[in-house]
Amino acid sequence: MCFQQKMIHSLFLINCSGDIFLEKHWKSVVSQSVCDYFFEAQEKAIDVENVPPVISTPHHYLISIYRDKIFFVSVIQTEVPPLFVIEFLHRVADTFQDYFGECSETAIKDNVVIVYELLEEMLDNGFPLATESNILKELIKPPTILRSVVNSITGSSNVGDTLPTGQLSNIPWRRAGVKYTNNEAYFDVIEEIDAIIDKSGSTVFAEIQGVIDSCIKLSGMPDLSLSFMNPRLLDDVSFHPCIRFKRWESERVLSFIPPDGNFRLISYRVSSQNLVAIPVYVKHLISFKENSSSGRFDVTIGPKQNMGKTVEGVVMTVHMPKAVLNMNLTATQGSYTFDPVTKVLAWDVGKITPQKLPNLKGIVNLQSGAPKPEENPSLNIQFKIQQLAISGLKVNRLDMYGEKYKPFKGVKYITKAGKFQVRT
Amino acid sequence: MAASPAYGEEKGGSSSLGEPEYGHDPASGGIFASDYKRHDDLKEMLDSNKDSLKLEAMKRIVAMIARGKNASDLFPAVVKNVACKNIEVKKLVYVYLVRYAEEQQDLALLSISTFQRGLKDPNQLIRASALRVLSSIRVPIIVPIMMLAIKEAASDMSPYVRKTAAHAIPKLYSLDSDQKDQLIEVIEKLLADKTTLVAGSVVMAFEEVCPERIDLIHKNYRKLCNLLIDVEEWGQVVIINMLTRYARTQFLSPNQNESLLEESAEKAFYGSEEEDTKDAKAEAASLAKRKPYVMDPDHRLLLRNTKPLLQSRNAAVVMAVAQLYFHLAPKAEVGVIAKALVRLLRSHSEVQYVVLQNVATMSIKRRGMFEPYLKSFYIRSTDPTQIKILKLEVLTNLANETNISTILREFQTYIRSMDKDFVAATIQAIGRCATNIGKVRDTCLNGLVQLLSNRDELVVAESVVVIKKLLQMQPAQHSEIIKHMAKLTDNIQVPMARASILWLIGEYCEHVPKIAPDVLRKMAKSFTNEEDIVKLQVINLAAKLYLTNSKQSKLLTQYVLNLAKYDQNYDIRDRARFIRQLIVPTEKSGALNKYAKKLFLAQKPAPILESSFKDRDHFQLGSLSHLLNAKAVGYQELPDWPDEAPDPSVRNVEVPEWTKCTSREKRKDKVEKPFYSDSEGESGPTESADSEPESDSEESGSSSSSGTSSSSSEEEDEEEEEGGSEEQSEDKEGEEEEEEKRKKKKEKGGPRKASPRSVGSEEEEEAEGKKVKKAAGPQGKKGHAESSSEEASASESSSSGSDSGTEAPTVVEAKRRKIPSSKAGPKEISLLDLDDFTPPPPQPVPSSSIISTSLVTDLEGLTLTDTSLAPALLSPAFGAVRTYELLHRMAGEGLSVEYCFSRRPFPGDPHMVAVQIQISNNTDAEVKSLRVSEPKLLAGMRIQEFPEIESLAPGDTASVVMGIDFCDSTQAANFQLCTHTRHFYVSIQPPVGELMAPVFMSENEFRKEQEHLARRGEGKLTGMSEITEKLTLPEKCRSDHAIVQQVTSAANVGRVPCGADNEYRFAAKTVTSGSLVLITLEWREGAAAQLTVNSEKMVIGTMLVKDIIQALAQ
């Protein structure tokens, strides 16, 4: 019949060299040739990042995401909210990641049967069916080395043969009958600083993006509430579905029955109205001389107000202009690499000690005859500060109701650089 | 495809192609020998007895399918394994079937019977997966079977199966659209489902099958709004999108009044051309009516219930809510979505891409909304180009007089970017800023002129194009720039830029009288090498110069026209011919010649540089069509607001006769009265799901007053109403309090009274009736509760005219209770009580008739069995009442709460389980206004809260009764217990035994029922199941008394007389749906015993068996 209404019709997984290495159809088969439109767009875009996520073809629409060097290309035939599909595809990639530890072509090829089973459960007639990891894991057991050995001997399967109770409970994200001998609940408060620093060193834009990732291994049906010393700091919060929204609205307490295992409890933003402390500063001098095939490069990174914590894991990456041929630099600390093909300079600095500031200095060789680059490249900085939430957010306490045992609780704080860019 | 199934099966896949000579060769169609070999051994493996081999084979086949290889010739070998016991093999076979069934329809039919069997499996997961596969096999011949299966599954007791049924609807529809009418019926039925699990899927089916049947939504509208927050993420998206469309057809535009006051002012200031036509319409409408706009409470309900979802982790949900607010909310409230959308910009780049597209559209209409987040759209050099360009678009839309300097400074950085496409876009953006904001026009122009000396040609070219547009606005002042640009013709090679310069010079040749002919001279030289657009402009320039300065340019023009005459491009040849005729006067040339100058040198309006996102909002935001800016297949237009609101009462829900309890009846009646005049003190969550507008708004009112300050601000239109209702509920509570106390006294007397009940008198029955009535009274109409005698209240209510309907059921009930009593004598008092909580027709239709007949036989059988019955039924029920802790005194900060299941019919509603709650105040302060609030329940569950306890003195204990409809499930009812200072989260989870109420039956009746149910169990998939379990009775549990005691303490069941010594029978009905539960305990010699439970509700049956065994083992 002519009616082909459904959300996601087919899915193709394509690697970077353009091989379609997996296809799945939820209804009638769509020929692989539909991907040609995608390849065309990919060619036009030059850069993988610039492939438009939505492509319109004569008979279909292609909505794709790019994750871990794989394109997930879905075929759509009718109107559907594009974000719906994009979000779902990312959920699929997350599930692969969760199941196989990585979402790579090899992992998917090695576990093709599980992948197929997962796709079958996650989507019915193109409409998402079970996407919660807790439920999926009850339906389809993730592969482990031990189990695959056992399976090959006993011939038993990865498929659960018991009912997924989750589908029936009012807490669909938690599986029933969880048992642990050690009951633990860990929360990682991870904050990332997004910033744009202009030439003169002043902050153009800065804000803090935070998440709380949890690892909960608690038996039974624990009901947790997590409270903060200063919840008003959180400007905008998005929740895992388990969180009781009203409770947060009225009391600013996170009250929830957690899923089992790892999950992201909340993500939040600390508004840019609050002044964001920038923990590092960068002194830079990059210049290209007119009419000569060389330039100077001199960058120093130093710690600012870091609240007595050391800044570590510092890495600087710079996309140099196309005209740059090579770089002859000396680093007082750490090591640097320059890739003459991609023109990416990466300097792995490591820990910054205020006594001796790391510096990278030297000569830039330019293509002879090429015009002097217009713009100085931006410096992208990464760093990490342990045991600090830069916004000052502090967990006050975690209470558990509903179960009798005493869980072990832990909170860890980390501050990282997010999209941290210094314009030069 | 023509081969018969049997033939095909024998001969393998290829035989169906009509090549019998190769029939036995599975790969006859294929060329690859290796394929043939591999398939052959796969076939062998599939035919083997070992599951492990089969599994291995299936895994390899699935891997082939995944790689897109053809495995269709294995069909016969695979389909044989569809009935395989091994669940994984089965699953993979399903995968295979779904993939190839369409190609091998005849063979696929072989598997159908397996699925049909699967549809009747007691395991809901198997039922569901059978339906899933059956409906995924796209074989037209099985349409009737699918239809039947869907219909049955739609009334399955498992919500998971019902969800699958909803999923199957569009599948069937796509296979055979003639089934539409029947499918709509199923959709209608599933729309009424109260489970969150089903809601999303059925709305999806609705959208695919019958999106035009908006009338199906009316009755479910409020329920959907209320369930929304608990629906899974994907369902939320679909429901929100559908409700957006719904609201556009049913409510009035919330901005019609504002448009009068605000927008006109705004227009004056900014000259924004916003919604001109709409304004006019709205103005006319509101002028005509001169009636202040009042938002429909249902409209408000939708806005309020979707708002929390802005906090969802799922970008699609956030976007759905954002578009809902953008299309439906009053202007002042749309702002709330900005923050959430900006948050999404942190997500994956694909998400960013889509969100930015939508933000771009929104920021044209509602610039103010995103202004505070301006900096979030600043561009990083690491952003992909497509993101950069979208961000630029948003920044440009947001630019206004106050922030333009910041934005321009930012743009300056962008212009130096290495990404040239981005630089070009930035130059365009600067041009747009310059046209829109007069103040900075000169600054921008100067900046762009500086760019003309840029090294990069693309940058220069883009600048030229933009400058050209800007100059058109005020050419006189800028002849210097034009001169400068004229010089550029020597260097710039980009055709568009050259063309732009030539056009400029031609257009403003009087400003540069000396340079223009020279430029023409140069261009004439290079004419043949130019691109087409440049040539056209050269001709234009020549023509204009000829008209203004023919002395200097006559020959040049002739020369150019001659060149053009023989150009390869016919456009250029045409143009040349046309222009020659027009400008060069000859004897043949007509009247037009005189007007040539006017034609060429007419004042041309300056181009308006506008966003490509302008007016994109006629597409529903967040949709694929919006993103592509073209109507996608299957796009549902977002309708315009109606001028007149359609009748809002269509969304009122009549409560079906059998679920009506007295208090509900009254509520219903109130709805019919003018809105806002009245509202109730308590409203359970299901009440609101059943959607009386008052109770909805009320609920939120109370929640907002109990804490949130943020939400209350926008609920102004309800403020009034809320105030009123609060007052009223307070004095109602007073009455209730009193009633409650009286009732409690009676309840305390209960256990003692219970045994002599069999001798019960008319008088007692009357008291009972009164109690029921009074408990119901205060919840409804105030005033009635004060009645002191039953007679009086009955007459009063019936005489109270307008709202007599509300009291009617109570009266009727009282009467009904009387009639049998006069007929059957003193014996039936207890029976009648039972009758009270046996709902008349429970869902499975057949049982209703049985129950009524059973009543008659019961009455006959009574005299024989009463002696053994009375103690069995009544004593354990009150003797061994177990109490549970609701709130420990530590957790409750001194307040301790316990509850027990009183096993009495809950007076307000026979479908509710009565829960007696004992609250003790162990603090040393008075606890005030104890009440229940914010119940968080599974769909379908309802709570009848106990009346608020105004105060509880230190050391005091209060006992109240609340009713909970658990929907025959053991899911906990969660709610808050609030005091004047604190909220405690508590939950009541019923043991399965408390979900039922005893039923009276005779031995024969019991047998008959048991048989009947067993029969049905075989024949029907929704039928009854029987669960049998062996057990050992411990020492102390080997007496009649002990057994009866234990069973009745475990479950609220009534004993059924039994002839045999060693057999015990009990019967009960579940409280909500009234399904029968029959228990038989057979005591064999020694400790061995066998327990059988028959129940239509499988889950209940299984759990009950477990509980009883546990009780007996103690």
Chai-1 contact restraints between the chains, C-beta under 6 A:
chainA,res_idxA,chainB,res_idxB,connection_type,confidence,min_distance_angstrom,max_distance_angstrom,comment,restraint_id
A,F3,B,S174,contact,1.0,0.0,6.0,A-B,restraint_1
A,F3,B,S177,contact,1.0,0.0,6.0,A-B,restraint_2
A,Q5,B,E208,contact,1.0,0.0,6.0,A-B,restraint_3
A,L22,B,A66,contact,1.0,0.0,6.0,A-B,restraint_4
A,E23,B,G68,contact,1.0,0.0,6.0,A-B,restraint_5
A,Q32,B,G68,contact,1.0,0.0,6.0,A-B,restraint_6
A,E49,B,P384,contact,1.0,0.0,6.0,A-B,restraint_7
A,N50,B,P384,contact,1.0,0.0,6.0,A-B,restraint_8
A,N50,B,T385,contact,1.0,0.0,6.0,A-B,restraint_9
A,N50,B,Q386,contact,1.0,0.0,6.0,A-B,restraint_10
A,P53,B,E350,contact,1.0,0.0,6.0,A-B,restraint_11
A,P53,B,Y353,contact,1.0,0.0,6.0,A-B,restraint_12
A,V54,B,L627,contact,1.0,0.0,6.0,A-B,restraint_13
A,S56,B,L628,contact,1.0,0.0,6.0,A-B,restraint_14
A,I65,B,E350,contact,1.0,0.0,6.0,A-B,restraint_15
A,T78,B,V633,contact,1.0,0.0,6.0,A-B,restraint_16
A,T78,B,G634,contact,1.0,0.0,6.0,A-B,restraint_17
A,E79,B,L624,contact,1.0,0.0,6.0,A-B,restraint_18
A,E79,B,S625,contact,1.0,0.0,6.0,A-B,restraint_19
A,E79,B,A632,contact,1.0,0.0,6.0,A-B,restraint_20
A,E79,B,G634,contact,1.0,0.0,6.0,A-B,restraint_21
A,E79,B,Y635,contact,1.0,0.0,6.0,A-B,restraint_22
A,V80,B,L624,contact,1.0,0.0,6.0,A-B,restraint_23
A,P81,B,A316,contact,1.0,0.0,6.0,A-B,restraint_24
A,P81,B,G622,contact,1.0,0.0,6.0,A-B,restraint_25
A,P82,B,V354,contact,1.0,0.0,6.0,A-B,restraint_26
A,P82,B,L624,contact,1.0,0.0,6.0,A-B,restraint_27
A,P82,B,L627,contact,1.0,0.0,6.0,A-B,restraint_28
A,L83,B,A315,contact,1.0,0.0,6.0,A-B,restraint_29
A,L83,B,A316,contact,1.0,0.0,6.0,A-B,restraint_30
A,L83,B,M319,contact,1.0,0.0,6.0,A-B,restraint_31
A,L83,B,V354,contact,1.0,0.0,6.0,A-B,restraint_32
A,F84,B,V237,contact,1.0,0.0,6.0,A-B,restraint_33
A,F84,B,A316,contact,1.0,0.0,6.0,A-B,restraint_34
A,I86,B,E350,contact,1.0,0.0,6.0,A-B,restraint_35
A,I86,B,V351,contact,1.0,0.0,6.0,A-B,restraint_36
A,E87,B,N314,contact,1.0,0.0,6.0,A-B,restraint_37
A,E87,B,A315,contact,1.0,0.0,6.0,A-B,restraint_38
A,E87,B,A316,contact,1.0,0.0,6.0,A-B,restraint_39
A,H90,B,H348,contact,1.0,0.0,6.0,A-B,restraint_40
A,V112,B,A63,contact,1.0,0.0,6.0,A-B,restraint_41
A,V112,B,A66,contact,1.0,0.0,6.0,A-B,restraint_42
A,V113,B,K59,contact,1.0,0.0,6.0,A-B,restraint_43
A,V113,B,V62,contact,1.0,0.0,6.0,A-B,restraint_44
A,Y116,B,V62,contact,1.0,0.0,6.0,A-B,restraint_45
A,Y116,B,A66,contact,1.0,0.0,6.0,A-B,restraint_46
A,E120,B,V95,contact,1.0,0.0,6.0,A-B,restraint_47
A,D124,B,H167,contact,1.0,0.0,6.0,A-B,restraint_48
A,N125,B,H167,contact,1.0,0.0,6.0,A-B,restraint_49
A,N125,B,K171,contact,1.0,0.0,6.0,A-B,restraint_50
A,F127,B,M204,contact,1.0,0.0,6.0,A-B,restraint_51
A,P128,B,W234,contact,1.0,0.0,6.0,A-B,restraint_52
A,G155,B,D51,contact,1.0,0.0,6.0,A-B,restraint_53
A,G155,B,S52,contact,1.0,0.0,6.0,A-B,restraint_54
A,S157,B,E88,contact,1.0,0.0,6.0,A-B,restraint_55
A,V159,B,I87,contact,1.0,0.0,6.0,A-B,restraint_56
A,V159,B,E88,contact,1.0,0.0,6.0,A-B,restraint_57
A,V159,B,K91,contact,1.0,0.0,6.0,A-B,restraint_58
A,D161,B,I87,contact,1.0,0.0,6.0,A-B,restraint_59
A,L163,B,L125,contact,1.0,0.0,6.0,A-B,restraint_60
A,Q167,B,Y160,contact,1.0,0.0,6.0,A-B,restraint_61
A,N170,B,L938,contact,1.0,0.0,6.0,A-B,restraint_62
A,N170,B,Q971,contact,1.0,0.0,6.0,A-B,restraint_63
A,I196,B,Y378,contact,1.0,0.0,6.0,A-B,restraint_64
A,F205,B,K375,contact,1.0,0.0,6.0,A-B,restraint_65
A,F205,B,Y378,contact,1.0,0.0,6.0,A-B,restraint_66
A,Q209,B,R346,contact,1.0,0.0,6.0,A-B,restraint_67
A,D236,B,K339,contact,1.0,0.0,6.0,A-B,restraint_68
A,D236,B,R343,contact,1.0,0.0,6.0,A-B,restraint_69
A,S238,B,Q311,contact,1.0,0.0,6.0,A-B,restraint_70
A,S238,B,R313,contact,1.0,0.0,6.0,A-B,restraint_71
A,F239,B,Q311,contact,1.0,0.0,6.0,A-B,restraint_72
A,H240,B,R313,contact,1.0,0.0,6.0,A-B,restraint_73
A,F245,B,P308,contact,1.0,0.0,6.0,A-B,restraint_74
A,E249,B,T708,contact,1.0,0.0,6.0,A-B,restraint_75
A,S250,B,G707,contact,1.0,0.0,6.0,A-B,restraint_76
A,S250,B,T708,contact,1.0,0.0,6.0,A-B,restraint_77
A,R269,B,R343,contact,1.0,0.0,6.0,A-B,restraint_78
A,P321,B,M418,contact,1.0,0.0,6.0,A-B,restraint_79
A,P371,B,R455,contact,1.0,0.0,6.0,A-B,restraint_80
A,E374,B,R416,contact,1.0,0.0,6.0,A-B,restraint_81
A,E375,B,R416,contact,1.0,0.0,6.0,A-B,restraint_82
A,E375,B,M418,contact,1.0,0.0,6.0,A-B,restraint_83
A,S378,B,S381,contact,1.0,0.0,6.0,A-B,restraint_84
A,K419,B,R380,contact,1.0,0.0,6.0,A-B,restraint_85
A,Q421,B,R380,contact,1.0,0.0,6.0,A-B,restraint_86
